[in-house]
Amino acid sequence: MSNQRKRLTGEREDEDDEDAEGIGEWERAYVDDRSWEELQEDESGLLRPIDNSAIYHAQYRRRLRMLSAAAAGTRIQKGLIRYLYIVIDFSRAAAEMDFRPSRIAVMAKHVEAFIREFFDQNPLSQIGLVSIKNGVAHTLTDLGGSPETHIKALMGKLEALGDSSLQNALELVNEHLSQVPSYGHREVLILYSALCTCDPGDIMETIQKCKKSKLRCSVIGLSAEMFICKHLCQETGGLYSVAVDEVHLKDLLLEHAPPPPAIAEFAIANLIKMGFPQRAAEGSMAICSCHKEVKIGAGYMCPRCKARVCDLPTECTICGLTLVSSPHLARSYHHLFPIAPFDEVPAFSSLNDSRRTLGKSCFGCQQSLIGTGNKPGQCVTCRKCKHYFCLDCDIYIHESLHNCPGCESIHRPKSVSLMEE
């Protein structure tokens, strides 16, 4: 009987091994974790996590980083126009599968989200893309203000080949950014996957050249900490960090969307000529100066040379005038005067709470703030208007809206002239 049981046990183990070999390592992790058991259905039929503490903890950490940045950057940030090159390491190290399904896929997905967030917060700025593969740096896109152009060029070049050369990338970026006007802030953001760099010369000289050109270089590593990357960031005043997982990588990327605190040291105050073009009539036909072809449809006419462009903001290819719209200028203006952080208060405990002077609901979304517990960060208050907000509205106000609804709703006295009949 014992020998028969051993044979049966051995057969079952062989079957389990065959089933395990049929799935990938990243699939096995999901099967072992059984993450679908942590979901429940709410009254509206949507799936929600059973334990929301992890979500609140992640949001709370994000808010703490925002508060610390606001406390450190007490001086006014002067630079509204940023010129940023994103350098992506597409060497063979980017094909590693420690980030699921692979590093190159995760980088492409989060760089796409970062480009959209960057232009949402910095509509007057420009981005360029550079890739590293086979020891050579390649320019994917030149500096421009169209997010769709950058995303299309990025998604068409997802291939991991050869070694990585940090020096070649810095030389290429320095050559491009040396032509940037003095009023613009020059930045480089490097997503580095490799654990080494194969350089044709002395990279220390290249780093000093970048420092002399006032390039602010930041590096996000996907493998482990490297001395040369840390030295590059220290010399140029950038940030160096290593992502431990996909969520951490996303947070590190989004930290570079707002203008950095050190921008006031590099940007030079200067007057910039800008044009506010008028939108062309629907159905009109004209030659597009940016695509060099005839296009039918709405566009924008340069107020100086009357050339036709497709999107704003951009620079007129004919006369070189910077073309923007008033909403773009308004969205960039909030970086000069950031909204003060809200103060944390415990959640409302009952209907008879003494803090009901301004209501028991969030002033932004009107969601009830009454809770059974006093978890920190679930309720905040504005220092000026004293209105209460939930955590979601607090994050939305500071990261997207950049205006306090409570302060804006205060009615200011207006001078009314009485007319006698």
VOPAGU-2260 file (C-alpha; in pm, 1 decimal, decimal comma):
REM VOPAGU-2260
SITE   aa  ch    i         X         Y         Z
SITE  MET   A    0       0,0       0,0       0,0
SITE  SER   A    1     281,0     241,6      85,8
SITE  ASN   A    2     452,4     185,8    -248,6
SITE  GLN   A    3     122,3     242,8    -428,3
SITE  ARG   A    4      66,1     569,9    -239,6
SITE  LYS   A    5     417,3     684,2    -329,0
SITE  ARG   A    6     350,7     612,6    -695,1
SITE  LEU   A    7      23,4     805,5    -684,3
SITE  THR   A    8     190,4    1095,0    -504,1
SITE  GLY   A    9     473,4    1100,1    -755,4
SITE  GLU   A   10     228,0    1103,0   -1046,9
SITE  ARG   A   11      39,5    1397,0    -895,2
SITE  GLU   A   12     362,3    1590,2    -841,0
SITE  ASP   A   13     460,1    1529,9   -1202,0
SITE  GLU   A   14     119,3    1658,6   -1315,9
SITE  ASP   A   15     159,1    1970,9   -1101,3
SITE  ASP   A   16     503,5    2031,6   -1246,6
SITE  GLU   A   17     366,8    1998,5   -1600,0
SITE  ASP   A   18      85,7    2246,1   -1522,0
SITE  ALA   A   19     333,6    2489,1   -1367,0
SITE  GLU   A   20     558,7    2467,6   -1671,5
SITE  GLY   A   21     265,4    2562,4   -1893,4
SITE  ILE   A   22     232,1    2911,3   -1745,9
SITE  GLY   A   23     481,4    3193,5   -1721,2
SITE  GLU   A   24     647,6    3316,0   -1404,1
SITE  TRP   A   25     440,4    3635,2   -1398,0
SITE  GLU   A   26     119,1    3429,5   -1437,7
SITE  ARG   A   27     220,2    3196,6   -1154,9
SITE  ALA   A   28     256,3    3492,4    -920,0
SITE  TYR   A   29    -102,4    3599,8    -982,4
SITE  VAL   A   30    -225,5    3243,0    -935,3
SITE  ASP   A   31     -37,7    3209,1    -605,5
SITE  ASP   A   32    -155,4    3546,4    -473,9
SITE  ARG   A   33    -521,2    3481,0    -570,0
SITE  SER   A   34    -577,5    3857,0    -578,6
SITE  TRP   A   35    -933,8    3813,5    -711,1
SITE  GLU   A   36   -1040,6    3693,6    -365,2
SITE  GLU   A   37    -973,9    4042,7    -226,7
SITE  LEU   A   38   -1260,8    4200,6    -426,8
SITE  GLN   A   39   -1624,8    4246,9    -336,9
SITE  GLU   A   40   -1928,8    4380,6    -520,1
SITE  ASP   A   41   -2085,9    4702,7    -396,2
SITE  GLU   A   42   -2447,6    4815,6    -423,6
SITE  SER   A   43   -2388,7    4960,1    -773,2
SITE  GLY   A   44   -2251,0    4633,8    -910,3
SITE  LEU   A   45   -1886,2    4746,8    -929,6
SITE  LEU   A   46   -1594,4    4551,0    -787,3
SITE  ARG   A   47   -1422,2    4720,7    -495,3
SITE  PRO   A   48   -1126,4    4609,6    -280,9
SITE  ILE   A   49   -1232,4    4469,9      53,7
SITE  ASP   A   50    -952,8    4648,0     240,7
SITE  ASN   A   51    -922,2    5013,2     138,8
SITE  SER   A   52    -634,8    5087,4     374,2
SITE  ALA   A   53    -376,7    5030,6     100,9
SITE  ILE   A   54    -546,3    5284,7    -128,8
SITE  TYR   A   55    -570,4    5546,0     144,0
SITE  HIS   A   56    -209,6    5478,7     243,3
SITE  ALA   A   57     -86,3    5534,5    -114,0
SITE  GLN   A   58    -283,9    5856,6    -146,5
SITE  TYR   A   59    -163,7    5971,0     192,8
SITE  ARG   A   60     201,3    5914,9      97,4
SITE  ARG   A   61     143,2    6111,3    -224,5
SITE  ARG   A   62      -0,1    6398,6     -27,1
SITE  LEU   A   63     292,2    6397,0     214,6
SITE  ARG   A   64     535,8    6431,5     -75,2
SITE  MET   A   65     331,7    6720,3    -207,6
SITE  LEU   A   66     333,2    6890,6     134,0
SITE  SER   A   67     706,9    6851,9     176,9
SITE  ALA   A   68     771,3    6993,6    -172,7
SITE  ALA   A   69     545,9    7290,4     -97,5
SITE  ALA   A   70     724,6    7353,2     230,3
SITE  ALA   A   71    1068,1    7336,8      68,0
SITE  GLY   A   72     985,0    7550,3    -234,0
SITE  THR   A   73     890,9    7868,4     -50,3
SITE  ARG   A   74    1043,8    8093,1    -315,3
SITE  ILE   A   75     861,2    8179,4    -634,4
SITE  GLN   A   76     933,8    7948,3    -927,4
SITE  LYS   A   77    1008,4    8168,9   -1227,1
SITE  GLY   A   78    1041,0    7925,3   -1511,8
SITE  LEU   A   79     724,9    7863,8   -1709,4
SITE  ILE   A   80     886,4    7725,9   -2026,0
SITE  ARG   A   81    1071,9    7396,6   -1989,2
SITE  TYR   A   82    1267,5    7204,2   -2250,8
SITE  LEU   A   83    1281,8    6840,7   -2145,2
SITE  TYR   A   84    1447,2    6545,7   -2317,1
SITE  ILE   A   85    1335,2    6199,1   -2204,0
SITE  VAL   A   86    1613,8    5943,5   -2254,6
SITE  ILE   A   87    1489,5    5581,8   -2251,6
SITE  ASP   A   88    1728,9    5288,4   -2224,3
SITE  PHE   A   89    1628,1    5034,3   -2488,3
SITE  SER   A   90    1932,0    4810,2   -2444,4
SITE  ARG   A   91    1902,3    4435,5   -2386,7
SITE  ALA   A   92    1850,8    4502,5   -2014,4
SITE  ALA   A   93    1510,3    4654,5   -2098,6
SITE  ALA   A   94    1388,6    4308,3   -2203,0
SITE  GLU   A   95    1413,7    4176,3   -1845,5
SITE  MET   A   96    1084,8    4054,6   -1700,5
SITE  ASP   A   97    1117,8    4165,0   -1337,6
SITE  PHE   A   98     866,7    4437,4   -1428,7
SITE  ARG   A   99     569,0    4255,3   -1575,4
SITE  PRO   A  100     539,9    4177,9   -1858,5
SITE  SER   A  101     877,5    4345,3   -1929,8
SITE  ARG   A  102    1068,1    4660,6   -1845,4
SITE  ILE   A  103    1032,1    4803,1   -2194,5
SITE  ALA   A  104     652,3    4761,2   -2192,3
SITE  VAL   A  105     616,7    4916,4   -1846,7
SITE  MET   A  106     842,8    5208,7   -1938,5
SITE  ALA   A  107     648,9    5278,7   -2257,6
SITE  LYS   A  108     314,1    5274,4   -2076,8
SITE  HIS   A  109     419,0    5510,9   -1799,0
SITE  VAL   A  110     616,6    5743,6   -2025,7
SITE  GLU   A  111     299,4    5786,3   -2231,6
SITE  ALA   A  112     105,5    5882,0   -1917,1
SITE  PHE   A  113     387,8    6113,1   -1809,2
SITE  ILE   A  114     390,1    6296,8   -2144,6
SITE  ARG   A  115      18,8    6371,2   -2117,5
SITE  GLU   A  116      51,4    6484,8   -1755,7
SITE  PHE   A  117     354,5    6699,3   -1838,9
SITE  PHE   A  118     175,7    6891,7   -2112,6
SITE  ASP   A  119    -132,3    6927,9   -1892,9
SITE  GLN   A  120      73,0    7101,7   -1623,2
SITE  ASN   A  121     325,4    7271,5   -1854,9
SITE  PRO   A  122     138,7    7359,5   -2177,0
SITE  LEU   A  123     405,8    7609,7   -2285,7
SITE  SER   A  124     691,5    7359,6   -2251,2
SITE  GLN   A  125     836,6    7115,0   -2502,7
SITE  ILE   A  126     952,3    6753,3   -2491,0
SITE  GLY   A  127    1192,3    6547,6   -2701,8
SITE  LEU   A  128    1258,8    6171,9   -2696,6
SITE  VAL   A  129    1594,9    5994,0   -2720,0
SITE  SER   A  130    1652,5    5617,0   -2711,7
SITE  ILE   A  131    1967,1    5417,1   -2632,6
SITE  LYS   A  132    2030,8    5085,7   -2807,0
SITE  ASN   A  133    2334,1    4908,0   -2952,2
SITE  GLY   A  134    2558,6    5157,9   -2772,4
SITE  VAL   A  135    2422,6    5449,3   -2979,8
SITE  ALA   A  136    2179,0    5727,6   -2889,8
SITE  HIS   A  137    1899,1    5788,1   -3140,7
SITE  THR   A  138    1667,9    6089,4   -3161,0
SITE  LEU   A  139    1310,0    5967,0   -3174,0
SITE  THR   A  140    1147,0    6311,9   -3175,5
SITE  ASP   A  141    1276,4    6666,0   -3167,9
SITE  LEU   A  142    1155,7    6921,6   -2916,2
SITE  GLY   A  143     786,5    6983,7   -2969,2
SITE  GLY   A  144     457,8    7047,8   -2794,3
SITE  SER   A  145     239,7    6775,4   -2948,5
SITE  PRO   A  146     192,6    6478,4   -2713,0
SITE  GLU   A  147      44,4    6255,7   -2984,7
SITE  THR   A  148     355,5    6294,8   -3201,2
SITE  HIS   A  149     585,0    6182,0   -2919,5
SITE  ILE   A  150     363,2    5890,3   -2818,4
SITE  LYS   A  151     333,2    5763,8   -3175,5
SITE  ALA   A  152     711,4    5776,0   -3224,4
SITE  LEU   A  153     770,5    5600,1   -2891,5
SITE  MET   A  154     529,0    5312,9   -2949,6
SITE  GLY   A  155     676,4    5243,8   -3292,5
SITE  LYS   A  156    1030,1    5183,8   -3161,5
SITE  LEU   A  157     977,8    4930,1   -2879,3
SITE  GLU   A  158    1277,3    4701,4   -2933,5
SITE  ALA   A  159    1554,7    4608,7   -2687,9
SITE  LEU   A  160    1896,5    4560,2   -2849,0
SITE  GLY   A  161    2264,7    4572,0   -2755,0
SITE  ASP   A  162    2437,6    4768,2   -2482,6
SITE  SER   A  163    2368,4    5106,8   -2328,8
SITE  SER   A  164    2588,3    5417,2   -2353,1
SITE  LEU   A  165    2509,6    5696,0   -2110,4
SITE  GLN   A  166    2782,8    5923,2   -2250,4
SITE  ASN   A  167    2648,8    5910,2   -2607,1
SITE  ALA   A  168    2301,2    5999,6   -2480,6
SITE  LEU   A  169    2431,7    6296,4   -2279,8
SITE  GLU   A  170    2637,6    6422,4   -2573,8
SITE  LEU   A  171    2336,8    6407,4   -2807,7
SITE  VAL   A  172    2102,6    6576,4   -2560,3
SITE  ASN   A  173    2357,4    6846,9   -2479,9
SITE  GLU   A  174    2392,6    6920,8   -2850,1
SITE  HIS   A  175    2015,9    6962,2   -2888,8
SITE  LEU   A  176    1961,4    7167,5   -2572,7
SITE  SER   A  177    2250,9    7402,4   -2643,2
SITE  GLN   A  178    2025,8    7572,6   -2901,8
SITE  VAL   A  179    1749,2    7638,4   -2647,5
SITE  PRO   A  180    1687,3    8007,9   -2562,8
SITE  SER   A  181    1828,7    8138,8   -2236,8
SITE  TYR   A  182    1485,4    8190,7   -2079,8
SITE  GLY   A  183    1401,4    7819,0   -2105,0
SITE  HIS   A  184    1489,7    7563,9   -1841,9
SITE  ARG   A  185    1692,0    7270,8   -1977,8
SITE  GLU   A  186    1613,9    6930,6   -1828,4
SITE  VAL   A  187    1702,0    6569,3   -1898,6
SITE  LEU   A  188    1508,6    6271,9   -1755,2
SITE  ILE   A  189    1678,2    5934,7   -1803,3
SITE  LEU   A  190    1507,1    5597,2   -1756,4
SITE  TYR   A  191    1800,5    5360,4   -1719,3
SITE  SER   A  192    1769,1    4979,4   -1719,0
SITE  ALA   A  193    2127,6    4858,8   -1757,9
SITE  LEU   A  194    2381,5    4802,0   -1481,1
SITE  CYS   A  195    2673,2    4938,6   -1683,1
SITE  THR   A  196    2751,9    5191,5   -1954,9
SITE  CYS   A  197    2973,6    5130,5   -2259,3
SITE  ASP   A  198    3118,9    5473,6   -2340,2
SITE  PRO   A  199    3363,5    5572,0   -2615,5
SITE  GLY   A  200    3541,7    5833,0   -2400,0
SITE  ASP   A  201    3563,1    5992,9   -2056,9
SITE  ILE   A  202    3208,7    6031,8   -1926,3
SITE  MET   A  203    3330,7    6258,9   -1644,3
SITE  GLU   A  204    3417,3    6526,2   -1900,5
SITE  THR   A  205    3070,7    6490,7   -2052,9
SITE  ILE   A  206    2911,5    6537,2   -1710,7
SITE  GLN   A  207    3108,7    6857,1   -1653,6
SITE  LYS   A  208    3005,1    6975,7   -1998,8
SITE  CYS   A  209    2638,4    6920,6   -1906,6
SITE  LYS   A  210    2691,5    7106,5   -1580,2
SITE  LYS   A  211    2847,3    7399,4   -1764,1
SITE  SER   A  212    2554,5    7405,8   -2007,9
SITE  LYS   A  213    2311,9    7421,7   -1708,5
SITE  LEU   A  214    2142,7    7092,0   -1784,1
SITE  ARG   A  215    1945,0    6948,4   -1493,7
SITE  CYS   A  216    1982,0    6571,1   -1531,3
SITE  SER   A  217    1761,9    6329,3   -1336,1
SITE  VAL   A  218    1780,1    5949,6   -1350,6
SITE  ILE   A  219    1524,0    5682,0   -1262,1
SITE  GLY   A  220    1687,0    5339,9   -1243,0
SITE  LEU   A  221    1501,3    5015,1   -1302,0
SITE  SER   A  222    1765,0    4772,1   -1178,4
SITE  ALA   A  223    2000,4    4889,3    -901,7
SITE  GLU   A  224    2182,8    5201,1    -788,3
SITE  MET   A  225    2482,6    5303,2   -1000,3
SITE  PHE   A  226    2759,1    5538,5    -894,4
SITE  ILE   A  227    2786,3    5716,1   -1229,4
SITE  CYS   A  228    2411,7    5793,8   -1237,8
SITE  LYS   A  229    2419,6    5924,8    -882,7
SITE  HIS   A  230    2726,5    6135,1    -960,5
SITE  LEU   A  231    2555,6    6279,0   -1269,7
SITE  CYS   A  232    2251,9    6388,8   -1068,0
SITE  GLN   A  233    2463,0    6537,9    -788,6
SITE  GLU   A  234    2672,5    6742,9   -1030,0
SITE  THR   A  235    2378,0    6878,0   -1230,4
SITE  GLY   A  236    2128,8    6926,2    -944,1
SITE  GLY   A  237    1890,1    6652,5   -1052,2
SITE  LEU   A  238    1717,9    6369,3    -868,0
SITE  TYR   A  239    1829,9    6007,0    -864,3
SITE  SER   A  240    1602,2    5724,2    -757,0
SITE  VAL   A  241    1552,7    5353,2    -820,4
SITE  ALA   A  242    1205,2    5211,6    -879,6
SITE  VAL   A  243    1122,2    4902,0    -676,6
SITE  ASP   A  244     798,8    4817,3    -860,4
SITE  GLU   A  245     561,4    4948,9   -1126,6
SITE  VAL   A  246     360,4    5168,8    -888,4
SITE  HIS   A  247     680,3    5323,6    -753,9
SITE  LEU   A  248     800,6    5390,0   -1109,2
SITE  LYS   A  249     476,8    5572,1   -1190,3
SITE  ASP   A  250     506,8    5790,2    -878,1
SITE  LEU   A  251     869,9    5874,2    -952,5
SITE  LEU   A  252     784,2    5978,1   -1306,9
SITE  LEU   A  253     492,6    6198,8   -1202,8
SITE  GLU   A  254     716,7    6380,6    -955,4
SITE  HIS   A  255     896,4    6533,1   -1255,0
SITE  ALA   A  256     578,4    6676,4   -1409,5
SITE  PRO   A  257     569,2    6999,5   -1199,9
SITE  PRO   A  258     859,5    7245,4   -1238,8
SITE  PRO   A  259    1142,0    7154,6    -999,3
SITE  PRO   A  260    1224,7    7384,9    -705,5
SITE  ALA   A  261    1571,7    7459,5    -844,6
SITE  ILE   A  262    1428,4    7610,7   -1159,7
SITE  ALA   A  263    1472,4    7964,3   -1021,6
SITE  GLU   A  264    1851,2    7918,0   -1015,1
SITE  PHE   A  265    1872,6    7839,0   -1386,3
SITE  ALA   A  266    1594,8    8034,5   -1554,6
SITE  ILE   A  267    1677,7    8390,8   -1652,3
SITE  ALA   A  268    1403,3    8653,7   -1639,4
SITE  ASN   A  269    1338,2    8775,7   -1991,0
SITE  LEU   A  270    1060,9    8917,5   -2205,1
SITE  ILE   A  271     922,7    8675,0   -2461,2
SITE  LYS   A  272     722,9    8766,6   -2769,2
SITE  MET   A  273     410,9    8554,0   -2798,9
SITE  GLY   A  274     126,7    8555,9   -3045,3
SITE  PHE   A  275    -235,1    8463,3   -2978,5
SITE  PRO   A  276    -362,6    8329,5   -3312,4
SITE  GLN   A  277    -724,7    8320,0   -3417,7
SITE  ARG   A  278    -895,8    7996,3   -3508,9
SITE  ALA   A  279    -960,5    7956,4   -3879,4
SITE  ALA   A  280   -1308,4    7897,5   -4015,4
SITE  GLU   A  281   -1441,2    7543,0   -4038,0
SITE  GLY   A  282   -1407,8    7392,1   -4384,1
SITE  SER   A  283   -1145,5    7640,1   -4499,0
SITE  MET   A  284    -859,3    7515,5   -4716,0
SITE  ALA   A  285    -500,7    7630,5   -4662,8
SITE  ILE   A  286    -141,8    7504,1   -4672,7
SITE  CYS   A  287     -29,6    7388,8   -4327,2
SITE  SER   A  288     315,7    7527,3   -4249,0
SITE  CYS   A  289     398,7    7249,9   -4003,4
SITE  HIS   A  290     306,2    6955,1   -4230,8
SITE  LYS   A  291     381,5    7127,3   -4565,4
SITE  GLU   A  292      57,3    7008,0   -4722,2
SITE  VAL   A  293    -293,4    7130,5   -4798,3
SITE  LYS   A  294    -542,4    7064,8   -4520,2
SITE  ILE   A  295    -913,3    7121,2   -4493,7
SITE  GLY   A  296   -1054,7    7205,0   -4155,5
SITE  ALA   A  297   -1001,6    7424,8   -3854,1
SITE  GLY   A  298    -654,8    7555,2   -3779,9
SITE  TYR   A  299    -483,4    7863,0   -3640,4
SITE  MET   A  300    -349,9    8167,6   -3823,6
SITE  CYS   A  301     -25,9    8329,9   -3708,2
SITE  PRO   A  302    -100,3    8697,0   -3624,1
SITE  ARG   A  303     235,6    8810,1   -3768,3
SITE  CYS   A  304     282,4    8625,0   -4098,7
SITE  LYS   A  305     -65,4    8469,8   -4140,7
SITE  ALA   A  306      77,5    8119,7   -4172,4
SITE  ARG   A  307    -144,6    7820,6   -4089,1
SITE  VAL   A  308     -61,8    7583,0   -3800,3
SITE  CYS   A  309    -253,5    7281,6   -3672,6
SITE  ASP   A  310    -204,2    7274,0   -3295,3
SITE  LEU   A  311    -116,3    7507,7   -3011,5
SITE  PRO   A  312     119,9    7581,3   -2846,0
SITE  THR   A  313     391,9    7580,0   -3109,7
SITE  GLU   A  314     643,4    7798,7   -3285,1
SITE  CYS   A  315     558,3    7939,0   -3624,7
SITE  THR   A  316     783,6    7771,7   -3880,2
SITE  ILE   A  317     776,0    8083,4   -4098,4
SITE  CYS   A  318     847,8    8373,9   -3862,9
SITE  GLY   A  319     950,6    8188,5   -3544,5
SITE  LEU   A  320     686,6    8353,2   -3322,0
SITE  THR   A  321     573,0    8150,6   -3019,6
SITE  LEU   A  322     201,6    8080,5   -3066,7
SITE  VAL   A  323      -9,2    8011,5   -2756,9
SITE  SER   A  324    -364,9    8046,7   -2637,2
SITE  SER   A  325    -483,6    8223,8   -2324,4
SITE  PRO   A  326    -583,2    7898,3   -2143,9
SITE  HIS   A  327    -229,1    7765,9   -2193,8
SITE  LEU   A  328     -83,9    8076,8   -2037,2
SITE  ALA   A  329    -329,6    8060,1   -1748,0
SITE  ARG   A  330    -250,1    7695,1   -1675,8
SITE  SER   A  331     122,0    7773,5   -1661,5
SITE  TYR   A  332      70,0    8072,0   -1433,9
SITE  HIS   A  333     -32,5    7867,4   -1129,9
SITE  HIS   A  334     326,4    7745,3   -1081,2
SITE  LEU   A  335     425,0    8098,2    -979,7
SITE  PHE   A  336     176,2    8106,0    -693,4
SITE  PRO   A  337     100,4    7748,4    -581,7
SITE  ILE   A  338    -196,5    7692,1    -354,9
SITE  ALA   A  339    -109,4    7646,5      14,1
SITE  PRO   A  340    -141,6    7290,4     147,9
SITE  PHE   A  341    -453,5    7203,7     345,7
SITE  ASP   A  342    -439,3    7106,2     711,9
SITE  GLU   A  343    -534,0    6753,5     812,3
SITE  VAL   A  344    -818,6    6704,5    1058,9
SITE  PRO   A  345    -986,4    6386,1    1185,1
SITE  ALA   A  346   -1299,8    6267,6    1009,8
SITE  PHE   A  347   -1638,2    6381,4    1137,7
SITE  SER   A  348   -1757,7    6140,7    1405,3
SITE  SER   A  349   -2129,0    6228,5    1434,8
SITE  LEU   A  350   -2400,1    6467,3    1329,0
SITE  ASN   A  351   -2346,5    6669,2    1647,1
SITE  ASP   A  352   -1979,7    6734,2    1573,7
SITE  SER   A  353   -1873,3    7080,4    1685,7
SITE  ARG   A  354   -1708,5    7150,4    1348,0
SITE  ARG   A  355   -2041,1    7162,2    1161,8
SITE  THR   A  356   -2024,6    7537,5    1122,5
SITE  LEU   A  357   -1937,5    7504,7     751,7
SITE  GLY   A  358   -2125,6    7182,6     683,4
SITE  LYS   A  359   -2074,3    6810,1     732,8
SITE  SER   A  360   -2009,0    6742,7     364,9
SITE  CYS   A  361   -1706,2    6798,9     143,2
SITE  PHE   A  362   -1727,5    7145,7      -9,3
SITE  GLY   A  363   -1598,4    7012,4    -341,3
SITE  CYS   A  364   -1791,3    6691,3    -415,6
SITE  GLN   A  365   -2060,5    6719,3    -142,5
SITE  GLN   A  366   -1970,5    6373,2     -14,0
SITE  SER   A  367   -2048,3    6312,3     352,4
SITE  LEU   A  368   -1750,8    6349,7     585,1
SITE  ILE   A  369   -1916,0    6167,7     876,6
SITE  GLY   A  370   -1726,7    5850,2     962,8
SITE  THR   A  371   -1701,1    5602,7    1241,2
SITE  GLY   A  372   -1326,1    5629,7    1274,8
SITE  ASN   A  373   -1077,2    5911,7    1296,0
SITE  LYS   A  374    -832,5    5805,0    1027,5
SITE  PRO   A  375    -587,5    6085,9     942,7
SITE  GLY   A  376    -598,7    6238,6     598,3
SITE  GLN   A  377    -965,7    6161,0     524,6
SITE  CYS   A  378   -1065,2    6518,7     597,4
SITE  VAL   A  379    -870,8    6842,2     538,8
SITE  THR   A  380    -948,5    7207,9     578,0
SITE  CYS   A  381    -833,1    7519,1     395,2
SITE  ARG   A  382    -637,3    7764,7     608,0
SITE  LYS   A  383    -807,7    8068,8     453,9
SITE  CYS   A  384   -1173,1    7988,9     394,7
SITE  LYS   A  385   -1193,8    7712,0     663,4
SITE  HIS   A  386   -1402,0    7486,1     437,7
SITE  TYR   A  387   -1364,6    7108,9     469,6
SITE  PHE   A  388   -1265,5    6876,6     183,5
SITE  CYS   A  389   -1224,8    6503,1     142,5
SITE  LEU   A  390    -892,3    6347,3      50,5
SITE  ASP   A  391    -982,4    6294,5    -316,5
SITE  CYS   A  392   -1079,7    6658,9    -361,5
SITE  ASP   A  393    -766,0    6768,3    -179,3
SITE  ILE   A  394    -546,5    6579,2    -426,3
SITE  TYR   A  395    -750,8    6704,6    -724,2
SITE  ILE   A  396    -731,5    7067,8    -605,2
SITE  HIS   A  397    -354,6    7065,2    -554,5
SITE  GLU   A  398    -257,5    6857,6    -856,3
SITE  SER   A  399    -508,3    6963,1   -1122,9
SITE  LEU   A  400    -733,6    7252,9   -1026,6
SITE  HIS   A  401    -474,2    7472,4    -847,1
SITE  ASN   A  402    -749,8    7688,1    -696,6
SITE  CYS   A  403    -945,5    7645,1    -374,7
SITE  PRO   A  404   -1320,8    7632,3    -452,2
SITE  GLY   A  405   -1398,0    7767,6    -106,6
SITE  CYS   A  406   -1177,3    8073,2    -147,2
SITE  GLU   A  407   -1305,7    8139,0    -499,7
SITE  SER   A  408   -1669,3    8120,0    -383,8
SITE  ILE   A  409   -1630,5    8397,7    -127,9
SITE  HIS   A  410   -1836,1    8694,4    -247,7
SITE  ARG   A  411   -1631,1    9010,5    -246,7
SITE  PRO   A  412   -1811,5    9341,9    -198,1
SITE  LYS   A  413   -1876,7    9521,3    -524,8
SITE  SER   A  414   -1934,1    9891,1    -571,2
SITE  VAL   A  415   -2285,4    9939,6    -695,3
SITE  SER   A  416   -2384,4   10274,0    -839,5
SITE  LEU   A  417   -2742,4   10372,9    -771,3
SITE  MET   A  418   -2918,2   10548,8   -1054,7
SITE  GLU   A  419   -3190,3   10793,9    -971,8
SITE  GLU   A  420   -3498,9   10778,8   -1176,9
